[in-house]
Amino acid sequence: MFLFKFDGISKKLSSKSFKITFFAVLTLILAVTLHSLTRASFAIINPNSVINQSIPPQELIAQSPTATSEEISPKTPPNIATENTALLFENDRYAVRVFREKNKAYLNVYDQGNKTVIVKKVAVAITPAKNPSKDPIKYIATVGNQQYIVIISPSGTSELTIIKAGTVIYRNGTNTVEIAQKIPGVSDQAVLVNPTVALIKTLFINYAKLTLFALMFSMAIRWTFQDVIWLWQKPALLLRSLFSVLIIVPVLGVLIALMPGLTVAQRIGIGAMIACPGAPMIPFKSLKVGGEPKFVASLQFTVCILAIFSIPLTAFILAQFYPNEAWLSPQDIAQQILFSQVLPMGIGVLIGQYLPTLANDLVEPATKIAKLMLLLAVIIILSLSLEKVLNAGFSAYLAIGLLSIASLVCGHILGGKKPENQTVLAYATATRNAGLAILLVSVNFPKLDFIERGIINTVITYAIIAGVVSIPYTAWHKRQPTNSTTF
């Protein structure tokens, strides 16, 4: 009787009306939930955004008519408070801070060699960016016959120039940027907040989350428990796979990101990509070239589950090389991964295991919907970022290209002697989760939101170059003989 009732329930769950209702309700719940989470996270992460300010940005642009320096106390440590700090960077000689106090913008410069504040709370004149998405902002402070010129661009390039009596006595464009955030009237004065634009951005972030959720769900609904634990029964291949995907790529990425010529935004963008494995398109791509289906399913599931721990750990390690305040806490990152990856995959596997008939009926429509959502997201992102991607520069192309090639090679070698395993691990190693990286970048850089667009552009550039690099590898693999020996 129990089996009869269960079969009846299964048939009802497999009906067309139920599937439509299921997708509608699921989409509605996710949309409402994600919208609420986005509003809450926006308020928490961006306390200094224009939306939360009661002072009109125009009033903050006004500067003192005469820029004078307060009395400087030698041997006084610099004030590194982050509140209302628009820019904070340092090099081997100076630490520079541009900040807002009340309705004005000021500059502090700290000589790290002499441990002396040489410029303390001097009002600056601001030359706003003509195009805030690509042009730099310039701050000029005058003390006697000396001028201190500070420049920051959306790509993260910063520069300090000191001019004395019309002669440049110091210039350095190699700096470590720790804070570059949008402070109204200081670094965000060129653009007034448009409520419509803000709403569209919020909706797109929610749409991106739904797209990632749909991709993970459509991928996992075709799997069962036996599929996802297949790799766990092969410890040698499991260890090689995890070593390739979770360890080799971050190590290579850190080394390559040290190449000269990369901007701060490009280094952080590369860091975000190497921290995010498990791209949802890997299974579809691997199966098209004859990858072992069970290896595809088990590796993808395992990597996405371990991402709850691996991404926060990688982020913590990267934070030692990049600005220390760039990343949120590991708990926050893990929570985002849990809802964007693990939850939809878990739901999909449970349906595939206990409701196989329903799973079979949902695979095709779910996959089509997810791919359509992904296509629309890609079109929107490329339309906004294509110019930046094409102008990323030779250093960025070289660094990402070398990293992608090295990742493919490592994955192929560690995949063993079976061609169907080599391609799966090669793709899993080289193809990073750009959607998750963009999501993390969008909410995890409260102190670097001024260069957030540059970071996202780098993530997109990485995804495109990795895809291009894999084309000749795929062509080469298809020409190889199918005979293989066991690993």
VOTI-713706 format. One record per residue: residue in three letters; x, y, z of N, C-alpha, C in turn. Coordinates in steps of 0.02 Angstrom, whole numbers, plus 50000, padded with zeros to 5 digits. Example, Ala and Ser with C-alpha at 12.3 -4.5 7.8 and 13.67 -1.06 7.14 Angstrom:
<gukols>
ALA506604971650390506154977550390506604983550390
SER506424988850354506844994750357506455000250394
</gukols>
This chain:
<gukols>
MET500414994050000500005000050000500435006350000
PHE500975006050039501415011850043501725013449975
LEU501925007949940502225008949874501715011749825
PHE501095009349832500565011749787500445019149798
LYS500415021149860500295028149876500885032449852
PHE501495029749861502085033649841502095034549765
ASP501905029149728501885029649655501355034849634
GLY500785034849669500275039749653500515046849664
ILE500855047749720501115054449735501635056449682
SER502055051549663502575052949613502265055049547
LYS501715051849527501385053549465501095060649467
LYS500805062349526500535069149533501095074249530
LEU501675072549563502235077249563502525077949493
SER502425072949451502695073149383502235076649334
SER501645078549354501165081649309501425088549286
LYS501185090749228501395097049200501195102949244
SER500595102649271500365108149313500785108849376
PHE500985102949404501405103349464502085106349448
LYS502375104549391503035107149373503005114749365
ILE502485117149332502415124349323502335127849390
THR501905124949432501805127949499502445127649540
PHE502795122149535503415121249573503925126749555
PHE504035127749490504515132849468504275139849487
ALA503625141049481503365147749497503455149349571
VAL503265144649614503325145749686504055146349706
LEU504485141849679505195142049696505505148749676
THR505345151049616505615157349592505375163149635
LEU504735163149654504465168549695504795168749763
ILE504865162849794505185162549860505895165049857
LEU506255162749806506955164749799507025172249786
ALA506585174849743506625181949727506505186249789
VAL505985184549828505835188449888506395187849939
THR506645181649947507185180549996507815184249977
LEU508015183549914508625186649891508575194249892
HIS507975196849876507885204149878507965206649949
SER507685203049997507755205050068508475204750090
LEU508815199350070509515198650089509945204150058
THR509795205849995510175211049962510095217749995
ARG509475219450012509355225950045509715226250112
ALA509675220750150510005220650216510755221050208
SER511035217050162511755217050153511995223750126
PHE511605227050083511815233450056511865238650111
ALA511375238550157511385243350212511965242150259
ILE512125235750269512665234050316513345235450285
ILE513425233450222514075233650190514255240650166
ASN513755244750150513885251350123513615256950167
PRO513845257450229513585262650273513755269650250
ASN514275270350208514485276950186514235278650116
SER513785274650089513535275950022513115282250023
VAL513025285149963512655291549958511945290749983
ILE511655284849972510965283649991510865284650066
ASN511385282850106511335283150178511575289850207
GLN511735294550164511995300850189511445306150191
SER511445310050244510955315450249511215321950221
ILE511885322250207512185328350181512195327950105
PRO511925332850069511945332649996512655332549971
PRO512825328549919513495328149894513775334849871
GLN513335339249844513585345649820513905349649876
GLU513625349249937513895353049992514585350550013
LEU514725344149999515355341250021515925343049975
ILE515775345649916516305347249869516635353849888
ALA516275358149923516535364749941517175364049983
GLN517695367849965518335367450000518505374250031
SER518965374050078519185380250109519525384550057
PRO519435391150057519745395450007520495395250010
THR520775394550068521495394350076521685387850111
ALA522075383750077522285377350106522885378450150
THR522795377250214523345378150262523435371850302
SER524035370850327524185364850365524145366350439
GLU523855361750476523855362450548524565361250575
GLU524675362850635525335361850665525495354350666
ILE526065352650639526265345650633526675343550692
SER526495338150723526865335550780527345330150756
PRO527995331350757528475326250735528405319950777
LYS528585314350746528575307850779527875305750800
THR527355308650769526675306750785526445301350737
PRO526195295750761525975290450715525385292750674
PRO525295290050614524745292250570524075289850596
ASN523565293650577522885291650594522615287250539
ILE522505280850552522295276150501521565274150510
ALA521165278650539520455277050547520135276250478
THR519715271050472519425269550406518765273150395
GLU518445275650448517805278950440517895285350400
ASN517485286150348517505291950304518165292650266
THR518545287250261519165287250222519005285350150
ALA519165289850103519045288350033519615284450002
LEU520225285950025520815282849995521355281950047
LEU521655276050048522215274750092522695270050055
PHE523295272650041523795268350010524485269950038
GLU524955265450027525625266550053526135263350006
ASN526755265850011527325262849977527895262350026
ASP528495261150003529045260250049529245266650086
ARG528965272550065529165278750096528595282550129
TYR528005282750096527445286750121526815282550129
ALA526395284750176525705282450182525255288450170
VAL524755287550127524335293150106523605291550122
ARG523265296450151522555295650167522165301850145
VAL521635300750106521155306050088520505304350124
PHE520245309250162519665307750203519195313750207
ARG518605312450233518105317650241517995319050314
GLU517945325350330517765327450398517275333150392
LYS516685332050421516125336650412515985337350338
ASN516045343450310515855344450240516445345450194
LYS517055343650216517645344950176518095338850170
ALA518515338950119518985333550107519685335750126
TYR520065331250157520735332850182521235327450162
LEU521885329250169522425324650154522905324050212
ASN523105317950227523655316550273524195312750235
VAL524825314550246525385310850218525875309350275
TYR526045303050281526485300750335527135298150306
ASP527685300950329528355298750309528545292650351
GLN528555286750320528665280650359529395279850379
GLY529845283150341530555282750359530705286750422
ASN530455292950423530575297250481530035296650534
LYS529505292750519528945291850565528655298650585
THR528525302750534528285309550545527705311050498
VAL527195314450525526635316750484526855323250451
ILE526985322950386527235328950352526665333150324
VAL526085330150314525485333750293524925331350338
LYS524645335850377524125333950424523495338150414
LYS522975334750393522315337850384522355344350344
VAL522615343650283522635349250237522065348550188
ALA521665353850180521105353650134521345352650063
VAL520975348650025521175347149956520685350049907
ALA520955351849849520535353649791520445347349750
ILE519835346049729519675339749695519545341149620
THR519905337249578519755337249506519375330849492
PRO518715331449484518305325349476518435321949410
ALA518275315549407518345311649345517825313749295
LYS518025314649232517545316149180517085310249168
ASN517395304349168517015298149161517185293749222
PRO516755293649272516905290049335517055282649326
SER516835279649269516955272549260517655270949236
LYS518025276049211518695274549186519215279949201
ASP519005286149215519485291549225519665292249299
PRO520275294449314520485295149385520225301549417
ILE520245301649483520095307649523520765310349549
LYS520825316949548521445320049571521315324449632
TYR521735323749683521695327949743522345331949749
ILE522275338549760522865342849765522845346649831
ALA523385345749870523455349449933524075353849928
THR524015360149952524575364849948524785366750018
VAL525445365950030525745367950094526345372250078
GLY526285378850087526835383350070526965383149995
ASN527605381749976527785381449905527775374249879
GLN527455369749917527435362749897526715360649881
GLN526655356449831526005353549813526055345949819
TYR525535343049847525485335749852524885333649809
ILE525035329949756524525327849708524415320349715
VAL523795318449729523615311349738523105309449684
ILE523225303849651522785301549597522575294349611
ILE521935292849600521685286049605521205284849546
SER521285279149512520855277449455520415271549473
PRO519865270549437519415264849451519755258049443
SER520325257749408520685251449401521125249949461
GLY521185254949507521595253949567522285256949561
THR522445260049505523095263349497523105269749538
SER523615270449579523685276349623524365279449614
GLU524395285949630525035289449621525075295249670
LEU525665296249697525815302049739526375306049705
THR526245312449694526755316849664526845322849711
ILE527475324549725527635330349767528015335249724
ILE527755341449721528065346749681528285352349728
LYS528905354449721529175359849762529435365449716
ALA529135371349723529325377149683529305375549608
GLY528795371749588528705370249518529105364349492
THR529495361149536529915355449515529675349049550
VAL529605343749511529405337249539529985334349578
ILE529895333449643530425330649685530285323449706
TYR529655321149694529495314149710528875312049670
ARG528925305949644528335303049610528375295549616
ASN527825292449637527805285249644527105282749626
GLY527075278149577526445275249557526385267949576
THR526865265549616526855258549639526665258549713
ASN526025257849726525775258449794525325252549811
THR525265251149875524805246049900524175249549924
VAL523635248649887522995251849903522625247649954
GLU522485250450012522125246950064521385248950066
ILE521245255250051520555257550050520465261949989
ALA519925260749952519735265049896518975264549891
GLN518645268149935517915267549939517575274049919
LYS516955273449901516565279249879516305283149939
ILE516585289049948516365293650002516065299749968
PRO515435301249981515105306949949515495313449958
GLY515615316949902515965323249905516715322549902
VAL516975316349908517695315349906517885310949846
SER517595305049842517745300549786517115298549749
ASP516535301049770515905299049738515505305249718
GLN515855311049712515485317149701515295318249628
ALA515575314349583515455315649512514785312849488
VAL514495308349525513885305149502513355305549557
LEU512785308349542512235308449589511875301749585
VAL511625299549642511285293049643510625293549607
ASN510525289149560509895288649523509515282749552
PRO508945283949584508575278449615508415272849566
THR508275274649503508125269549453508725265049440
VAL509315268249433509925264449422510075259949481
ALA509985262649542510105258649602509635252649605
LEU509005253749585508525248249585508715243049533
ILE508925245249473509125240549421509725236449443
LYS510205239649477510785236049502510575230749553
THR510125232649597509885227849647509535221949615
LEU509115223449565508755218249530509235213649493
PHE509755216449463510235212349426510625207749473
ILE510805210349532511155206149580510705200249600
ASN510065201649611509595196349627509535191349569
TYR509515194149508509465189849449510085185449442
ALA510675188249457511295184349453511275178649504
LYS511015180049564510965174849614510485169349592
LEU509925171349563509435166449538509735162249482
THR510125165549438510435161949383510925156649409
LEU511335158549457511805153749485511435148049520
PHE510905149749555510485144649588510195139849536
ALA509925142649482509615138449430510115134049395
LEU510725136549382511235132549350511435126649394
MET511535127949459511735122649504511175117449511
PHE510565119749514509995115149521509915110849458
SER509945113949399509855110249337510415105249326
MET510995106649354511555102049347511475096049394
ALA511265097349456511245092149507510625087749503
ILE510095089949469509475086149469509555079549430
ARG510065079049390510175072849351510615067849388
TRP510815069449449511275065149487510915061549544
THR511205055849566510965052149624511535051749674
PHE511405048749732511925047949782512515043949755
GLN512365038749716512895034549688513355038649643
ASP513075043349608513475047549562513945052149602
VAL513685055349653514075060549687514605057549733
ILE514545051149752515055048149795515545043749756
TRP515475043749690515905039449648516645040949660
LEU516825047249662517525049249670517785047549740
TRP517345047549789517555046149858517795038949865
GLN517595034649820517805027649821518465026449785
LYS518755031849758519395031449722519865036549754
PRO520155035049811520535039949850521125043049812
ALA521465039149771522035041949735521815047449687
LEU521305045949647521045050949600520735056849637
LEU520405055449694520105060849734520635065749758
LEU521175063149786521705067549812522035071549757
ARG522165068349700522475071949644522005077449618
SER521365075849615520875080749590520825086749636
LEU520765085549701520715091149748521345095249751
PHE521925091849745522555095449744522595099949683
SER522365097449626522395101349564521925107349567
VAL521305106349588520785111549586520855116649643
LEU521005114149703520975118449762521645121149786
ILE522195118149764522845120249790523295123049735
ILE523375119249680523835121449628523635128249599
VAL522995129049583522785135349551522885141349597
PRO522685141149661522825146949704523575148449710
VAL523995143249715524715144449720524975147649657
LEU524785144949598525005147949535524735155049529
GLY524115156149550523815162749545524175167949586
VAL524365166149647524725170849690525395172649658
LEU525745167749630526395169049599526325173449537
ILE525835171849495525745175649433525495182649448
ALA525095183449500524835190149517525385194949540
LEU525975192249554526535196449574526895199449514
MET526665197649454526975200449394526905208049393
PRO527425211549370527375218849365526885220849311
GLY526585226749320526125229349270525395228249284
LEU525235223949333524535222749351524295228049400
THR523675230349391523385235149437523115231549499
VAL522935235349549522645232549610522005228749593
ALA521585231849552520955228549533521075222049497
GLN521575221749454521725215649417521995210249463
ARG522405212049510522665207049557522095204049600
ILE521655208449623521095205949664520605201949621
GLY520495203949559520055200149515520335193149502
ILE520985192649490521295186149482521225182149546
GLY521325185449603521255182049667520555179349678
ALA520055183249658519365180949666519225174749624
MET519495174549563519385168849519519745162549543
ILE520355163149564520725157149586520435154449651
ALA520055158749687519745156449750519085152849738
CYS518805153449678518135150849665518135145249613
PRO518175138949635518135133349588517415131349575
GLY517325126349532516655123449524516195127349479
ALA516445129649420516005133149373515435128549352
PRO514815131049352514235126749336514225124049265
MET514605127049219514605124549150515115119049139
ILE515535117449189516035112249181515725105449163
PRO515205103149199514915096649181514665096249109
PHE514315101449086514065101449018514635101248968
LYS515165105048983515745105448939516125098748938
SER516205095748996516575089449001516215083748967
LEU515565083448974515185077948945515185078348868
LYS515225084348841515225085148768515845082248736
VAL516405081948773517025079148745517165072148770
GLY516645068848797516715061848817516985060748887
GLY516905065548932517125064649000516725059249037
GLU517035055949085516705050849124516135054049164
PRO515505052149151514935055449183514965055249259
LYS515135049549287515145049049361515715053349390
PHE516275053649355516825057849378516605065249376
VAL516265067149322516015074049315515565075749373
ALA515075071449387514585072849440514915073049508
SER515325068149523515625067549589516125073149603
LEU516535074849553517025080149562516685086849571
GLN516185088349531515835094649536515485095349604
PHE515145090049625514805090149689515295091049747
THR515845087249745516335087449799516665094349803
VAL516855097149746517185103649746516715109049772
CYS516075108749751515595113849773515455113349848
ILE515435107249874515325106449946515935108949985
LEU516525107049962517135109249996517265116749989
ALA516935119849939517025127049929516815131149991
ILE516355128350031516155131750092516755133050137
PHE517235128450134517845129050176518435131750135
SER518495129550072519085131250033519105138650014
ILE518525141449996518515148449975518675153250033
PRO518365152450091518565156850147519295156050166
LEU519555149750163520265148650179520705151950128
THR520545151150064520935154350011520895161950017
ALA520295164450032520215171750041520635174350099
PHE520665170450152521075172550210521815172850191
ILE522035167850152522745167850131522875173550083
LEU522425174650036522515180149988522515186850023
ALA522145187450077522115193850114522795195650143
GLN523235190750148523905192350173524335195450119
PHE524145194350055524515197149999524175203449972
TYR523515203649978523125209249954522925213550014
PRO522575219150003522355223350060522005219250114
ASN522205220250176521935216150230521195217050241
GLU520915222650219520215223950231519785222350169
ALA520085218750121519725217450058519175212350066
TRP519255207550111518785201950115518365202350179
LEU517755199850174517345198950233517595193050272
SER517285191650329517495186050370517345179550334
PRO517715174150350517585167650319516875165250330
GLN516575166950388515885164750400515395167950351
ASP515505174250334515055177650287515115174650217
ILE515735173350197515845170350131515535163450128
ALA515645159450180515365152650181514605152850177
GLN514295157650210513565158150207513325159650137
GLN513665163950101513485165550033513545159449988
ILE514085155549997514185149549957513655144349972
LEU513475143850035512975138950056512315140150019
PHE512085146350014511445147749983511485147949907
SER512065149749879512115150349806512315143949772
GLN512655139249807512895133249775512645126849809
VAL512775126249873512635119949907511885118549911
LEU511485123549927510765122549934510445120149869
PRO510555123549812510235121049751510495114149730
MET511135112849741511395106249723511095100849768
GLY511025102349832510725097549878510005096049859
ILE509625101249842508925100149821508895095849758
GLY509345097449710509345093749648509505086349657
VAL510015084849698510205077849710509655074149747
LEU509335077349794508785074049831508215072249784
ILE508045076849739507515075349691507735069749644
GLY508355070049621508605064849577508625058049609
GLN508735057849675508775051449711508085048649728
TYR507645052849754507015050249781506415051249734
LEU506485055649685505945056849637506225056549566
PRO506475050749546506815050249480506365052049421
THR505725050249425505275051949370505195059549363
LEU505095062749419505055070149419505705073249395
ALA506265070349417506915072949397507015072549322
ASN506825066849293506895066049221506465071049183
ASP505875072449210505425077249177505685084449184
LEU506045085849239506265092649252506945094249221
VAL507335089149203508015090249179508025094849119
GLU507645093349068507665097249006507415104349016
PRO506825105449045506605112449054507045116349102
ALA507275113049155507705116649203508355118749170
THR508645114249129509275115849095509185121449045
LYS508635121249007508505126448958508405133248992
ILE508015133249046507895139549082508545142349110
ALA508955137949140509585140149170510055142949118
LYS510115139449061510565141849008510315148348977
LEU509655149148972509385155348946509525161148994
MET509435159849058509595164949109510325166749106
LEU510765161649098511475162949094511645167049032
LEU511345165348976511475169048914511285176348921
LEU510705177748951510485184648961510975188349008
ALA511185185049062511665188149108512325189649074
VAL512565185149033513195186148996513135192048949
ILE512565192448913512465197948866512475204648902
ILE512135204948960512115211248998512815213049023
ILE513165208149051513835209549079514315211649024
LEU514315208148967514775209948913514605216748884
SER513975218548879513785225048853514035230648897
LEU514105229348961514345234349008515095234449016
SER515415228649001516125227949017516575226448958
LEU516305225548899516705223348842517275228148827
GLU517135234648830517665239548815518245238848864
LYS518085237948928518605237048979518985230548969
VAL518635225348950518955218848938519455219448881
LEU519255222848827519685223648769520285228148784
ASN520225232348834520775236948852521115235048918
ALA521065228648937521365226549001522115227349002
GLY522435226948944523155227948942523535221348934
PHE524135221848906524545215948892524715212048955
SER524865215649009525065212149071524505207749097
ALA523885210249095523315206249118523205200249072
TYR523225201349007523135195748960523675190348970
LEU524295192648978524845187848987524775183949051
ALA524625187449106524565184049171524005178949171
ILE523415180949147522845176449146522945170749097
GLY523245172349039523375167148990523855161849017
LEU524395163949048524875159249077524555155049131
LEU524155158249173523815154649227523325149449200
SER522965151249148522475146649118522825140649086
ILE523365141949050523745136549018524045131849070
ALA524355134849121524655130749174524135126549210
SER523535129349220523005125649254522765119749212
LEU522685120849147522485115449102522995109749103
VAL523625111649099524155106549098524165102549162
CYS524125105949219524135102449283523535097749290
GLY522945100149271522355095949275522405089949230
HIS522665090949170522735085449122523215080149149
ILE523775082249175524275077549200524015073749261
LEU523705077349307523465074049369522835070049357
GLY522525070649299521925066749283522065059349273
GLY522705057449270522875050349260522955048649187
LYS522895042249170523025039949102522385039149061
LYS521815039749092521185039149055521005045949024
PRO520935046148958520765052548926520115055548952
GLU519625051248967518985053848991519035056949060
ASN519565055349097519685058549162520135064649154
GLN520595064449106521055069949096520685076449078
THR520215075749032519855081849011519415084549067
VAL519095080149104518665082349159519065086449209
LEU519645083849230520045087349281520375093549251
ALA520565093349187520865099249156520365105049155
TYR519745103649133519235108849133519075111249203
ALA519005106649250518835108449319519375112749351
THR520005111649331520555115449360520605122449329
ALA520535122849263520635129249229520025133649228
THR519425130749230518805134749226518565136449296
ARG518595142649313518385144849380517665147549377
ASN517375148249435516675150249440516605157849438
ALA516555160649378516525167849370515905170849402
GLY515335167249398514725169749428514785170549503
LEU515075165549536515175165949608515685171349625
ALA516215171949584516725177049596516425184049592
ILE516005185249541515685191749534515225193149593
LEU514855187949615514415188749672514805190549735
LEU515365187049746515765188549805516075195449801
VAL516315197349742516615203949734516095209349746
SER515475208149724514945213249730514765214949802
VAL514875210149847514665211349916515225210849967
ASN515825209249946516365207849994516915212949996
PHE516835218749963517365223649963517115230449985
PRO516895231050046516615237450069517125243050071
LYS517765241350076518285246450079518625247650012
LEU518405244049961518705244849894518165245649841
ASP517585248349859517045248649811517175253649755
PHE517655258249765517825262949711518125259349651
ILE518475253749663518785249949608518425243349596
GLU517815242849622517425236549614517315234849541
ARG517145239949500517015238649429517645235849396
GLY518235238449414518855235949385518975228649404
ILE518795226849466518875219849488518415215349448
ILE517785217349440517305213249402517525212549329
ASN517785217949300518025217549231518595212449225
THR519015212049275519555207149274519285200049278
VAL518775199049320518465192449325518185190349257
ILE517855194949223517575193449157518125191949107
THR518665195949109519235194749065519525187849077
TYR519595185849140519855179349157519425173849127
ALA518765174449135518305169349110518355168649034
ILE518415174249000518455174048926519115170948904
ILE519665173048934520315170348913520365162948929
ALA520115160848987520125153749004519725149648954
GLY519165152348931518765148948881519125148448814
VAL519465153848794519825153948731520415149048733
VAL520775148948789521345144548796521145137148792
SER520545135548816520325128548816520125126048747
ILE520015130548699519805128448631520325124048597
PRO520965126248593521465121748561521575115348600
TYR521505115648667521575109548706521015104648689
THR520405107048682519845102748664519955099648595
ALA520185103748547520305101248479520855095948480
TRP521375097048519521925092248525521675085748556
HIS521265086348607521015080348641520585076048595
LYS520185079248554519735075448509520125071448458
ARG520745073548444521155069948395521535064148425
GLN521525063648492521895058248525521515051648520
PRO521885045948519521555039348517521155038148580
THR520625034248575520175033048631520425027548676
ASN520915023548654521175018248697521495021148758
SER521415017948815521695020448878521835014748924
THR522255016148972522415011349025522155014149090
THR522035009849137521775012149201522305015849240
PHE522065020349283522525024249324522725020449387
</gukols>
